[in-house]
């Protein structure tokens, strides 16, 4: 079946969402259920979200249900057991669906990729989107108890984060994947929550990842064990250092350092 006006194509085994104006394709192996909860953890400061979703995929034994394909992405594949896999994949089991990327998404592609994922989630009637990440703090090495901050796509969601010990970001800049997810979800009137733990800027931070998972546990009623992230912190940091280096390059191009700035007040 082909619906060209929606850019939607179905193949025999896989469903393919084609967003031709952006050249982004979401290729589905399995249709996710309506009212699923979508959790995004894309490479960003401290790789907080990327480490968090990798841990969730492992602990929940999630399986690949779809992947992102685009000629705009770098010519990179992930090899697993000799077979090619997309570096940007969607994993799931039941109502929990996770978006993970094993590459630093280039600046030129980040907007269409995020819009493509949000549009796909909207068409699939996803109940709610979470985006996990870090909030860089210059004195991170001095902080023993990390704080977690949040932002939402609609003010009706503020109560949810406040009731779960998340501090609302009252004013500031947000740059990168979290900013785009909130923006595009707001445009679609889709519920979206960004959970951002204090973190290192350019150093993998599994401790911050454990904080966002624990917060997600409270909000979603899950019980994902994070002790392994703490116990194997140094191992995780070593394993993720190359991705952090590549991500740092893209963060500089995105002007991620703006998150340290305080916006000026409007003059009326």
C-alpha positions, 0 to 999 in steps of 0.5 A, a space after each residue: 500500500 502506498 499513500 503518497 500524500 502522507 509519505 507512507 509506504 508499507 512493504 511485505 514485512 516492514 512498515 516504512 514511514 517516509 518523510 520525503 521533504 526531510 528524507 528521513 525514513 522510519 523502517 518498522 519491523 514491528 508495529 508498536 502499540 498505541 499509547 506506548 511511552 517513548 524514551 529518547 536518549 541521544 548523544 549529548 553532554 556527558 552522554 547521559 541519555 545515551 548511557 541511560 537508554 543503553 542500560 535500559 535496553 540491556 536490563 529490560 531485554 528490549 528488541 529492535 522494532 524499527 530503525 532510522 534510515 536516511 541518505 543524509 546520515 554519515 555512511 556508517 553501519 553497526 555490525 552485529 554478528 556479521 550483519 549490518 544495523 542502522 546506528 539509530 535504532 528503536 527498541 521496544 517491548 510492550 508499551 516501552 519504546 526506546 530511541 538509541 543512537 550509537 553515533 553522534 548525530 551531525 548538526 546538519 541532520 539532527 533537526 530532520 531526524 528528531 522531527 522524523 521521530 516525533 512525527 512517527 511517534 505522533 502517527 503511532 499515537 504514542 502516549 508520551 515522550 521522555 527525553 533524557 540528558 544532562 545539564 552541564 555544570 562547571 563544578 560537577 566534580 565537586 557535587 556529591 548529590 546530583 540534582 535533576 531538572 526538567 522541562 515540558 512541552 505543555 504546562 499540564 505536565 509540570 505537576 508530574 515532574 514537580 511531584 517526582 522531585 524534579 526541579 523545573 527549569 524556570 529560565 535558561 537556554 536548551 540546545 540540542 536533541 532535548 530542545 528539538 524534541 520539546 519544540 516539535 512535540 509542542 507543535 504537535 500538542 504531544 506530551 513530552 518531558 525532558 529529564 536532565 541531571 547535572 553532569 560533566 560537559 565532555 566526560 561520560 557520566 554514568 552516575 548522572 545517567 543513573 539519576 535520570 533512570 531513577 527519576 523515570 522509575 518514579 514517574 513510570 512506575 518501573 524498577 530498573 536497577 541502576 547499581 551496575 551503572 555505579 559499580 562499573 562506572 569507570 568501565 562505562 566511561 572507557 567504553 564511551 570515550 570515543 563516542 564522547 569525543 565525536 559528540 563533543 565536536 557536534 556539541 561545539 557546532 550546535 553552540 551547546 555552551 549557550 546552556 551556561 548563559 542566562 537569557 536577557 529579559 524582554 523589554 516591554 
